[in-house]
Amino acid sequence: MKGKSLQYCVENINPEQVTAARELRGMTKKDLADRIGKSPSAITRIEKGELRPELDTLFSLSQVLQVDHSFFALPRSSTHYTDLVDCHFRSKRSTSLALKRMAKQQGERLFRLVSHFEKHGVSFLEEQVSQLTTSIQSPVDIEELAYQVRSTWGLGIGPIPDLMSLFESKGIRIFLLPEESGNVDAFSAWIHTTPCIFLYSGKPASRINFDLAHELGHLIFHQDTETGDNKTEREANRFASAFLLPKKTFSTECPRRWSLQAYLALKKRWKVSIAAMLYRAKELRIISESSYRRSCIAMSPHRKEEPGEFTHSRPELLSQIVELVQDEVSLANIASELGYGSKQELRTVFLKQGVTETLLEKIDQQNDTAPSNLVYLRNGSK
């Protein structure tokens, strides 16, 4: 889309991209209409494709929604749209529909950024999740499924040292959501045929690990189910517990009496929060209901900030991609082709996903060049 004129974008407008940009900024149709001097019904007609905006209207949309005008002309073939009902959200009950839509759009935009590099010859690992998809009927099914996933992936029944790296090695794309998505802890979705997990990173590492395992459960056995109710959330929680803390091993190691030091040692080994381990111990009847309540009371001073936290991993996929294609792309070119409002906005996105300042400086200084025909593999080989 580099260099496309405003007139071209008007003539080739993709109405769904107007909706995408509006939801990306957390605006209602009325909010947007008020900002550009139009009626909400005019915005509705534009988003439905019933009304083609004038040049000045598209320019105003671009300014208010902070995207380049080329964003509105991205063809459907190069974009990825996911129905909100197909996204599995782990969020506060007070989280509004608008915030969920904003998080979804942020997620789709991150997915589009990674997919953009396919035209530069980047190829991705095949996903290893769809082969595990199934339905579940009971807690026993969930326990057996968690064991099956571990067995299929060759994990054994011990701790998983780096869950994020493991998931990426299985073809799951993991992205970190920006700070304004704080009410959304995490969400997952199958975008086309790719399993994706989107995380809010402003949380302790032990909780991030649980969110990852929780979302894996949704991807495996809730792929055709609308989630968000108590039942599906309990099922995903049960899977996360069983996957992170296998019954056979954890039952042997878990103390029968409350001891902060003992649970801190377990947390260091298993990379799971004390709160989650206590619940798992109660779930497996290692401790009684009354012991569980007493332990929770003992932990209440640490409810907001558990001791023994560790540094969480970051997704590596985008960083690996940029390192591979650093001589073939420029920051300005990527921003233009994907319709970012500025290079600075794209730079912020890259930094959030773990791309280093050094790499960004290099591609920021690149001249806009045509993509090479080299085929890059994610493991770094050519």
Order of alpha helices (4+ residues) and beta strands (2+ residues): alpha-alpha-alpha-alpha-alpha-beta-alpha-alpha-alpha-beta-beta-beta-alpha-alpha-alpha-alpha-alpha-alpha-alpha-alpha-alpha-alpha
